[in-house]
Amino acid sequence: ANTGDFVQWTPIGNDFFEDKVYSGTFDGQGHTISGLYVSGNGWNVGFVGRVSGTAVVKNLGIVDSYFSSSNNYLGSIVGGVAKKSSVTIANVYSTSTVKSENWIGGLVGGYGKGSVTIINSYFAGKTISTYLSGEYNTHHDDLVSGDFDMPISGTLIVVNTFVLGTSNHGTSATATQLTDGTVAAALHYYHDALADGSMFGISDGKTAFSGSLEGVSVTTANITLHTFDGDATAYSSKYIVGNTTPLPVNVEREGYTFFGWYDNADLEGDAVTSISSSETDDKEYWAKFERSHSVT
């Protein structure tokens, strides 16, 4: 929320009135984008400004980013959805801040009687509405904004999608569930009915878009990593049983080269690169370093 002479992000498809909208497929291929910054008075603000036709954004994370405008239609992934168009958001997440007067959503902002599908995704950021009162306060949601329950409105499909806090459309998750691996397990084991977020939105046999994350649990075990005296790096103290857990590879110590992790303090045997998915016990590993030299 800082102010200053920052380089502002220009959303993809940023001008609806000049027919500059996005209708393609953006595949992030598992990468994250950080540091996107927008602060102004534009409409249709997000990573993608406005979509038309058929658009897809998938396999992408947006973190440490800030989207703010005094006008409407803001979302960290997509700002606005044009009439008679559809957008699919799949395998994405965002930890961004989205701030606007109205029609704002954590992942997708306003819509124009189009179709929005969100699959296997989560929002763990913050949305802020500056609209003080009135019926349009409902056009503010931590996942996607819109009156999707009205006959004249667009359609909304939300599957296996989670929101930190509350949402009218997504399954609510707590900060602990996001950090202890519960949400990760729910996303990873999507085809397991017990870990399918869409299964939690059922109330008395009818679809209910709000709910809490239940029926999914993870088992963890302790992990202790020994490096060197004075190391201030915060390493994970837990690992999830049942998943292969890679050990850190970028262990930095000034004047030394890192040569891997060993399961004994004498650094004997072969280096260990990961904890197998079959392991269930507490683990302890020691880092091996050798002094490096510069030759001139």
Solvent accessible surface area in square Angstrom, and as a share of the most:
residue,aa,sasa,rsa
1,A,102,0.79
2,N,109,0.56
3,T,121,0.70
4,G,51,0.49
5,D,156,0.81
6,F,100,0.42
7,V,143,0.82
8,Q,88,0.39
9,W,74,0.26
10,T,86,0.50
11,P,16,0.10
12,I,49,0.25
13,G,15,0.14
14,N,67,0.34
15,D,41,0.21
16,F,82,0.34
17,F,170,0.71
18,E,111,0.50
19,D,115,0.60
20,K,111,0.47
21,V,39,0.22
22,Y,42,0.16
23,S,67,0.43
24,G,29,0.28
25,T,83,0.48
26,F,59,0.25
27,D,60,0.31
28,G,7,0.07
29,Q,139,0.62
30,G,62,0.60
31,H,121,0.54
32,T,73,0.42
33,I,48,0.24
34,S,71,0.46
35,G,54,0.52
36,L,17,0.09
37,Y,31,0.12
38,V,14,0.08
39,S,42,0.27
40,G,43,0.42
41,N,106,0.54
42,G,33,0.32
43,W,113,0.40
44,N,8,0.04
45,V,6,0.04
46,G,0,0.00
47,F,5,0.02
48,V,0,0.00
49,G,0,0.00
50,R,23,0.09
51,V,0,0.00
52,S,31,0.20
53,G,38,0.36
54,T,95,0.55
55,A,1,0.01
56,V,34,0.19
57,V,0,0.00
58,K,63,0.27
59,N,40,0.21
60,L,5,0.03
61,G,1,0.01
62,I,0,0.00
63,V,30,0.17
64,D,115,0.60
65,S,8,0.05
66,Y,31,0.12
67,F,0,0.00
68,S,14,0.09
69,S,8,0.05
70,S,72,0.47
71,N,40,0.21
72,N,23,0.12
73,Y,51,0.19
74,L,0,0.00
75,G,0,0.00
76,S,0,0.00
77,I,0,0.00
78,V,0,0.00
79,G,0,0.00
80,G,0,0.00
81,V,0,0.00
82,A,6,0.05
83,K,136,0.58
84,K,197,0.84
85,S,6,0.04
86,S,36,0.23
87,V,1,0.01
88,T,43,0.25
89,I,0,0.00
90,A,16,0.12
91,N,70,0.36
92,V,2,0.01
93,Y,62,0.24
94,S,0,0.00
95,T,55,0.32
96,S,1,0.01
97,T,34,0.20
98,V,0,0.00
99,K,69,0.29
100,S,0,0.00
101,E,68,0.30
102,N,8,0.04
103,W,43,0.15
104,I,0,0.00
105,G,0,0.00
106,G,0,0.00
107,L,0,0.00
108,V,0,0.00
109,G,0,0.00
110,G,1,0.01
111,Y,23,0.09
112,G,12,0.12
113,K,106,0.45
114,G,5,0.04
115,S,31,0.20
116,V,0,0.00
117,T,22,0.13
118,I,0,0.00
119,I,56,0.28
120,N,34,0.17
121,S,1,0.01
122,Y,45,0.17
123,F,2,0.01
124,A,22,0.17
125,G,22,0.21
126,K,120,0.51
127,T,16,0.10
128,I,63,0.32
129,S,30,0.20
130,T,66,0.38
131,Y,69,0.26
132,L,170,0.85
133,S,77,0.50
134,G,51,0.49
135,E,130,0.58
136,Y,98,0.37
137,N,59,0.30
138,T,86,0.50
139,H,9,0.04
140,H,56,0.25
141,D,7,0.04
142,D,31,0.16
143,L,0,0.00
144,V,0,0.00
145,S,0,0.00
146,G,10,0.09
147,D,35,0.18
148,F,26,0.11
149,D,130,0.68
150,M,89,0.40
151,P,137,0.86
152,I,116,0.59
153,S,21,0.13
154,G,8,0.07
155,T,85,0.50
156,L,19,0.09
157,I,92,0.47
158,V,21,0.12
159,V,30,0.17
160,N,1,0.00
161,T,1,0.01
162,F,1,0.00
163,V,0,0.00
164,L,55,0.27
165,G,38,0.37
166,T,107,0.62
167,S,12,0.08
168,N,92,0.47
169,H,21,0.09
170,G,1,0.01
171,T,11,0.06
172,S,24,0.15
173,A,4,0.03
174,T,77,0.45
175,A,62,0.48
176,T,88,0.51
177,Q,41,0.18
178,L,39,0.19
179,T,117,0.68
180,D,55,0.29
181,G,7,0.07
182,T,9,0.05
183,V,3,0.02
184,A,56,0.43
185,A,9,0.07
186,A,0,0.00
187,L,31,0.16
188,H,127,0.56
189,Y,96,0.36
190,Y,59,0.22
191,H,173,0.77
192,D,69,0.36
193,A,60,0.47
194,L,124,0.62
195,A,7,0.05
196,D,19,0.10
197,G,2,0.02
198,S,40,0.26
199,M,104,0.46
200,F,42,0.17
201,G,13,0.12
202,I,97,0.49
203,S,58,0.37
204,D,142,0.74
205,G,70,0.67
206,K,151,0.64
207,T,97,0.56
208,A,29,0.23
209,F,77,0.32
210,S,64,0.41
211,G,28,0.27
212,S,56,0.36
213,L,9,0.04
214,E,112,0.50
215,G,58,0.55
216,V,21,0.12
217,S,99,0.64
218,V,38,0.22
219,T,90,0.52
220,T,54,0.31
221,A,9,0.07
222,N,66,0.34
223,I,11,0.06
224,T,63,0.37
225,L,27,0.14
226,H,67,0.30
227,T,32,0.18
228,F,52,0.22
229,D,147,0.76
230,G,77,0.74
231,D,37,0.19
232,A,102,0.79
233,T,79,0.46
234,A,102,0.79
235,Y,59,0.22
236,S,77,0.49
237,S,70,0.45
238,K,107,0.45
239,Y,6,0.02
240,I,41,0.21
241,V,34,0.20
242,G,39,0.37
243,N,44,0.22
244,T,85,0.49
245,T,33,0.19
246,P,101,0.64
247,L,6,0.03
248,P,50,0.31
249,V,113,0.65
250,N,132,0.68
251,V,10,0.05
252,E,149,0.67
253,R,76,0.28
254,E,171,0.77
255,G,35,0.34
256,Y,59,0.22
257,T,60,0.35
258,F,44,0.18
259,F,103,0.43
260,G,15,0.14
261,W,4,0.02
262,Y,20,0.08
263,D,88,0.46
264,N,42,0.22
265,A,67,0.52
266,D,110,0.57
267,L,57,0.28
268,E,117,0.52
269,G,66,0.63
270,D,127,0.66
271,A,46,0.36
272,V,37,0.21
273,T,106,0.62
274,S,40,0.26
275,I,2,0.01
276,S,53,0.34
277,S,51,0.33
278,S,92,0.60
279,E,57,0.25
280,T,87,0.51
281,D,93,0.48
282,D,91,0.47
283,K,45,0.19
284,E,81,0.36
285,Y,12,0.04
286,W,60,0.21
287,A,10,0.08
288,K,55,0.23
289,F,28,0.12
290,E,85,0.38
291,R,145,0.53
292,S,53,0.34
293,H,148,0.66
294,S,107,0.69
295,V,141,0.81
296,T,173,1.01
